[in-house]
């Protein structure tokens, strides 16, 4: 099984532990910490799914979508895991799709 592999992402994903089929929160100007974490994790998981299908552009799109809720989560949650999740999301959102295969190999 291929893994996205980077230690920062694996550590950050502990904040997203398990899975959730809960519905998306309704649109509002500010998200609660829980809603921001769920929105971030939903996009991170979707990005990993795209990565596992070798759709690196799709991976980047999902991590891009995760940036805003990850920033909200880091702002409203003082735990270091929230900052680690934001760092991982930003790293993978800013990684060029062409660089994903090599980044995965170098992080194994």
SVG drawing of the C-alpha trace seen along z (x, -y; Angstrom):
<svg xmlns="http://www.w3.org/2000/svg" viewBox="-26 -35 40 37">
<polyline fill="none" stroke="black" stroke-width="0.4" points="0.0,0.0 1.3,-3.4 1.5,-5.9 1.7,-9.7 4.3,-8.9 5.7,-12.1 6.0,-12.1 4.5,-15.5 1.4,-14.3 1.1,-11.1 1.4,-13.0 -1.0,-15.6 -3.5,-13.1 -3.8,-11.8 -6.0,-14.9 -8.3,-13.4 -8.3,-9.9 -11.0,-7.5 -13.4,-8.5 -16.6,-10.4 -19.6,-10.3 -21.1,-13.3 -22.6,-15.9 -20.8,-19.1 -21.6,-22.0 -23.9,-24.7 -22.2,-27.7 -21.4,-30.3 -18.9,-33.0 -16.9,-31.1 -16.5,-27.5 -16.3,-25.9 -13.1,-24.0 -14.9,-20.7 -16.4,-21.8 -13.1,-23.1 -11.3,-19.9 -14.0,-17.8 -13.9,-19.9 -10.1,-19.8 -10.0,-16.0 -12.6,-15.4 -10.5,-17.1 -7.2,-15.5 -8.8,-12.1 -10.1,-12.9 -6.7,-14.1 -5.1,-10.9 -7.7,-8.9 -6.7,-10.9 -3.0,-10.3 -3.7,-6.6 -5.3,-6.7 -2.3,-8.6 -4.3,-11.7 -1.8,-14.2 -3.6,-17.3 -6.7,-16.1 -4.6,-15.6 -3.4,-19.2 -7.0,-20.4 -8.2,-18.7 -5.3,-20.0 -6.0,-23.5 -9.6,-23.1 -8.4,-22.0 -6.3,-25.2 -9.1,-27.5 -10.6,-25.2 -7.1,-24.1 -6.3,-27.8 -9.5,-28.2 -8.8,-25.1 -5.3,-26.2 -6.6,-29.6 -9.4,-28.3 -7.5,-25.3 -4.4,-25.9 -3.2,-22.3 0.0,-21.7 -1.7,-19.1 -3.8,-21.8 -0.7,-23.7 0.9,-20.5 -2.2,-19.7 -2.1,-23.2 1.6,-22.8 1.0,-19.5 -2.0,-20.8 0.0,-23.8 3.0,-21.7 0.9,-19.3 -1.3,-22.0 1.8,-23.9 3.6,-20.8 3.5,-20.6 1.5,-17.6 4.6,-16.6 6.6,-16.4 4.2,-14.1 5.7,-10.8 9.2,-11.8 8.1,-13.3 6.3,-10.0 9.4,-7.9 11.7,-10.2 9.4,-10.0 9.3,-6.2"/>
</svg>
